[in-house]
Amino acid sequence: MYYAYNDLKPLRKGARSLAPLNVDKLLFRLANFAQPLNAVKVGEDGNLSLKYIQAGCRKTEIFSFTDAQDAIGHFSSYKSAEGLPSLGMLYICDTPDFKDVFEAAFPLTGQSSVIVIDAPYADEERRLWWHSLEEDSRIVLSFD
């Protein structure tokens, strides 16, 4: 068991819009492994997942957008600023604009960036898109 799981467990009680525990634990382990300087969550899901990311890497600067268009605007302004680090971790959860968010964020990623797409089989559109990402030459590694 990872060091922070016991500290995070009480936060799950009473939290709304929970991602499944296995997803939050995965986010924790990915942040712990990658040690991203920054992480962005896009979607309606509650912010408990961000606490798992932050626990995995305490130095990570966290950004959260419930509105995909706000996130896309953030990515556009970030792109124009010189000398900023690449996007360390992106978590796309409950948003119908998942494709647009991915395409806006992808140019900001680097070789060690981690992108998590929640519920890739939620519906036929997401499933087809997910399979297209598996074949996308820009993607180095994917798993579900």
Secondary structure per residue as TSV (DSSP state, phi and psi in degrees):
chain	resnum	aa	ss	phi	psi
A	1	M	-	360.0	134.7
A	2	Y	-	-70.6	154.4
A	3	Y	T	-57.3	-30.2
A	4	A	T	-97.9	-7.6
A	5	Y	H	-58.2	-43.7
A	6	N	H	-64.6	-35.8
A	7	D	H	-70.2	-32.3
A	8	L	H	-83.4	-26.3
A	9	K	G	-55.0	-45.3
A	10	P	G	-63.4	-23.2
A	11	L	G	-68.8	-22.1
A	12	R	G	-70.6	-26.8
A	13	K	T	-72.0	124.5
A	14	G	T	83.1	-7.7
A	15	A	-	-74.9	142.3
A	16	R	S	-100.7	159.8
A	17	S	S	54.3	52.3
A	18	L	-	-74.0	135.7
A	19	A	-	-76.3	153.9
A	20	P	-	-57.1	148.4
A	21	L	H	-55.8	-39.5
A	22	N	H	-64.4	-32.0
A	23	V	H	-69.9	-45.5
A	24	D	H	-61.5	-40.3
A	25	K	H	-65.4	-38.3
A	26	L	H	-63.1	-44.3
A	27	L	H	-59.7	-42.3
A	28	F	H	-58.5	-50.1
A	29	R	H	-65.7	-38.6
A	30	L	H	-64.8	-43.0
A	31	A	H	-65.5	-38.8
A	32	N	H	-63.4	-39.2
A	33	F	H	-74.1	-49.9
A	34	A	H	-80.4	-26.5
A	35	Q	-	50.3	56.2
A	36	P	-	-70.0	144.4
A	37	L	S	-71.9	-26.9
A	38	N	E	-146.2	156.4
A	39	A	E	-144.2	140.9
A	40	V	E	-125.5	130.0
A	41	K	E	-110.6	130.8
A	42	V	E	-124.7	122.2
A	43	G	S	142.8	173.2
A	44	E	S	-79.6	-14.0
A	45	D	S	-56.1	152.1
A	46	G	-	-62.4	169.9
A	47	N	T	-91.7	8.3
A	48	L	H	-61.6	-35.8
A	49	S	H	-57.8	-34.5
A	50	L	H	-65.2	-33.4
A	51	K	H	-66.3	-34.2
A	52	Y	H	-67.6	-41.5
A	53	I	H	-62.8	-46.7
A	54	Q	H	-63.3	-36.7
A	55	A	H	-68.1	-31.4
A	56	G	H	-72.0	-28.8
A	57	C	-	-150.5	99.0
A	58	R	T	-65.9	-21.6
A	59	K	T	-82.6	-7.7
A	60	T	-	-67.0	128.7
A	61	E	E	-86.1	126.5
A	62	I	E	-104.1	136.5
A	63	F	E	-127.6	138.5
A	64	S	E	-133.4	131.4
A	65	F	E	-130.2	121.5
A	66	T	S	-82.7	-28.4
A	67	D	S	-98.0	121.4
A	68	A	H	-61.5	-36.4
A	69	Q	H	-65.9	-34.5
A	70	D	H	-63.7	-41.5
A	71	A	H	-64.1	-44.1
A	72	I	H	-62.3	-40.6
A	73	G	H	-62.1	-39.7
A	74	H	H	-62.3	-44.4
A	75	F	H	-62.8	-39.3
A	76	S	H	-63.9	-43.9
A	77	S	H	-71.0	-34.0
A	78	Y	H	-65.7	-38.6
A	79	K	H	-62.2	-34.3
A	80	S	H	-80.9	-13.9
A	81	A	S	-87.6	126.2
A	82	E	T	-80.5	149.9
A	83	G	T	78.5	6.2
A	84	L	-	-83.0	149.6
A	85	P	-	-68.2	158.1
A	86	S	-	-67.0	163.6
A	87	L	E	-66.9	119.3
A	88	G	E	-79.9	-43.8
A	89	M	E	-148.6	134.5
A	90	L	E	-126.7	127.6
A	91	Y	E	-119.3	108.3
A	92	I	E	-98.9	111.5
A	93	C	-	-110.5	-122.6
A	94	D	S	-79.3	84.3
A	95	T	-	-145.6	136.9
A	96	P	T	-72.8	-12.4
A	97	D	T	-98.0	31.2
A	98	F	H	-56.6	-39.6
A	99	K	H	-66.1	-45.2
A	100	D	H	-64.3	-39.8
A	101	V	H	-62.5	-47.1
A	102	F	H	-58.7	-48.8
A	103	E	H	-66.6	-34.5
A	104	A	H	-70.9	-35.6
A	105	A	H	-83.8	-30.9
A	106	F	G	-55.8	-40.7
A	107	P	G	-62.2	-15.4
A	108	L	G	-90.9	-4.5
A	109	T	E	-82.6	160.5
A	110	G	E	-125.3	-172.5
A	111	Q	E	-63.7	-27.1
A	112	S	E	-103.4	10.4
A	113	S	E	-69.5	148.4
A	114	V	E	-121.3	129.3
A	115	I	E	-121.1	126.2
A	116	V	E	-114.6	123.5
A	117	I	E	-108.0	113.1
A	118	D	S	-76.9	143.5
A	119	A	-	51.2	59.5
A	120	P	T	-66.3	-12.1
A	121	Y	T	-113.3	21.2
A	122	A	S	-61.2	-34.8
A	123	D	S	-154.2	175.3
A	124	E	H	-62.8	-40.3
A	125	E	H	-61.7	-46.4
A	126	R	H	-65.2	-40.3
A	127	R	H	-61.6	-46.7
A	128	L	H	-63.7	-41.2
A	129	W	H	-63.6	-44.0
A	130	W	H	-58.0	-45.7
A	131	H	H	-65.2	-32.2
A	132	S	H	-68.1	-33.2
A	133	L	H	-67.1	-35.8
A	134	E	H	-61.0	-28.6
A	135	E	H	-95.9	-7.6
A	136	D	-	-68.9	126.1
A	137	S	T	-66.5	-16.6
A	138	R	T	-76.2	-19.4
A	139	I	-	-89.1	126.8
A	140	V	S	-86.5	-41.7
A	141	L	-	-147.1	135.9
A	142	S	-	-138.6	148.6
A	143	F	-	-153.7	156.6
A	144	D	-	-133.9	360.0
